[in-house]
Amino acid sequence: RQMPRLVLRCAHQQQPAAVRDHRPAQGPREMPGVGQPPRPGGSMIPGIDPQPSRTRRLLVVEDDAPVRDLVVQHLRRAGFDVDGVGNAEEALIGARRADTPYDLVLTDVHLPGISGVELARLLLAHAPLRPIIVITGDSDEALARNALRHGASGYLLKPFELFELDAVIGQAISRLELIEAT
């Protein structure tokens, strides 16, 4: 069974003009909220309203700099405090040094040195409830299942659209908020 492919369009742009939802039957349409400043004390990601006194901290681990920069910029516009690094070693150092821990980690599977799956395992050893989302360009579902078995809370297949990223992050943070509330 072939999984649907999602598209991340960066085209090495400094500032993406608009993110569009490309649906063949309907044609392109503007995505509501994308490219607009976040609401005060809130997130532009549907269903996510961070507590005004606490902005959610996210870490993006991606070795492809244009993709990393686009994702970081998009998540900052959505109202998150985001750091971006190019490999797992930098992520581990940053996670250990951070005064405030990361609420969610988004990592590529294929990184130089330590893989994203191994990074997830190491991070979860210190913070077992932290949501970790893995990104892979491999269409092999076994790789995604392996990441989920090692504790990842979700995954995205490259290429993907930014609204898909918003959805997976929104789900992970909603689960985290339920855990924190109990």
Secondary structure, 3 states (H helix, E strand, C coil): CCCCCCCCCCCCCCCCCCCEECCCCCCCEECCCCCCCCCCCCCCCCCCCCCCCCCCEEEEECCCHHHHHHHHHHHHHCCCEEEEECCHHHHHHHHHHCCCCCCEEEEECCCCCCCHHHHHHHHHHHCCCCCEEEEECCCCHHHHHHHHHCCCCEEEECCCCHHHHHHHHHHHHHHHHHHHHC
